[in-house]
Amino acid sequence: MVDLKGQYEKIKTEVDTNVMEVIESTAFINGPEVHAFQKELEEYLNVKHVIPCANGTDALQIAMMGLGLKPGDEVITADFTFAATVEVIALLNLTPVLVDVNPYDFNIDIEAVKRAITPKTKAIVPVHLFGLAANMDEIMALAEEHNLYVIEDNAQGIGANYMHSNGSKSKTGTIGHAGTTSFFPSKNLGCFGDGGAIFTNDDDLAHMIRGIVNHGMYERYHHDVVGVNSRLDSMQAAVLRVKLRNLNDYNTARRDAARKYTDAFAQEEKIITPLICDNCDCHVFHQYTLTVKDTDRDALVKHLNESGIPCGVYYPIPLHKQKAYQDERYNEADFPVTNRLVQECISLPMHTELDEEQIDLITNTIIEFVNR
């Protein structure tokens, strides 16, 4: 699914040099590499503040802590996503409110969000799922109308550009009150372990978050706020600095691979390919995810695995059906799209090292199966 070794071999000299410099300096925590990466990512995203942290899940939790959300506050997010998004809501004793997604882009359904807003709602967490920007103009308009916070889960969307209705562009993760990301190795911008970051243009929120990530300290042994221990280590920052310089090229390679996949499936009525916008860079294809019609998706997965072709099912069980997050408030009729997608979706290998021969093998194997 991801060729991290092939990617590393192309940047090996730079990565090895940076990592060895960290080792020789022994500045392993909050060293110069972390501060340099922070500044470089701020410039790349055109955002005032990047606060690195230990992982993407922490980033979501810390953003919610920084915004002062309180137990019982309702937070609306998508039902069709990875559990980390709802996990942190529950950990903070907030009330998760799961809503359906759109069938055409897998992102949160704006009309479902509107129906879910109550006097207890305090925040919306849109997920830029699989690397495609959610409809941030409408989400921000809703948030302004109802005085809500917006926290963008940008773990899969780093580098994507959102096209506003006025024609301007913003990087995903920089539009809401806060944005978060993960640097898990398989991400478009991934390190060699765990890592994450929070983004914001709000000076006061950035100050609060900087204290929270470091045990609530702004001055050593002075704990001004309740905090956590969540820091990006210097060796991970050293790797990320190299990869950040290549991120646009990585995302371009992913878009090129996505177009080749889509072209190969163009005549297949049973295969619904993901949204690709012409002359637009709103999708960075963290995953290339199909939906298959009149086809046994699980049998296709088995066939691909037996053919030596990796694939993934993201996500096989909706969050509202997960044991940890079941709630009598949820009505199955409210999740028609999610309940269908978990039966029909399949993600194909997607990374910067995909070549024509691999794509031909993958697509031909799938086409043969669905046309049996």
Number of C-alpha atoms within 10 A of each C-alpha: 15 17 14 15 10 14 15 16 10 10 14 15 10 15 20 13 12 20 18 13 15 20 12 9 11 11 16 18 15 14 18 16 25 25 16 14 22 20 16 16 23 18 13 15 20 13 19 16 24 26 24 31 28 21 23 25 23 25 30 31 22 25 27 23 17 23 20 11 19 14 13 15 17 23 27 25 28 30 25 29 23 16 16 15 23 27 17 19 23 18 11 16 14 19 20 25 23 25 25 25 25 17 15 11 18 24 24 28 21 20 13 18 21 14 9 16 20 10 8 11 20 23 24 25 23 28 29 30 25 24 25 29 28 25 17 21 16 14 22 19 12 19 18 12 9 16 13 19 22 26 28 29 29 32 30 27 32 29 25 26 21 25 19 13 10 7 7 9 15 17 20 29 31 25 21 23 20 28 26 32 28 31 28 18 15 19 19 29 28 21 23 17 16 17 27 25 29 31 31 25 18 13 11 11 18 22 14 22 27 22 20 24 25 20 19 21 19 16 10 9 9 10 15 14 16 14 20 16 12 20 20 24 21 24 25 24 30 27 26 25 24 18 22 19 14 13 19 18 13 21 25 16 20 24 22 15 23 26 15 17 20 21 12 16 19 12 10 14 12 15 20 18 20 22 16 18 9 7 6 11 19 24 30 28 27 25 27 24 26 20 20 21 15 10 17 13 19 14 11 18 19 13 15 18 12 10 12 9 17 16 19 16 19 18 18 15 18 23 23 26 14 11 8 11 16 11 13 6 9 14 9 11 9 13 19 13 18 26 20 13 23 18 19 22 20 23 19 22 20 24 27 20 16 18 12 11 8 13 19 14 12 21 18 13 16 17 16 9 15 18 10 6
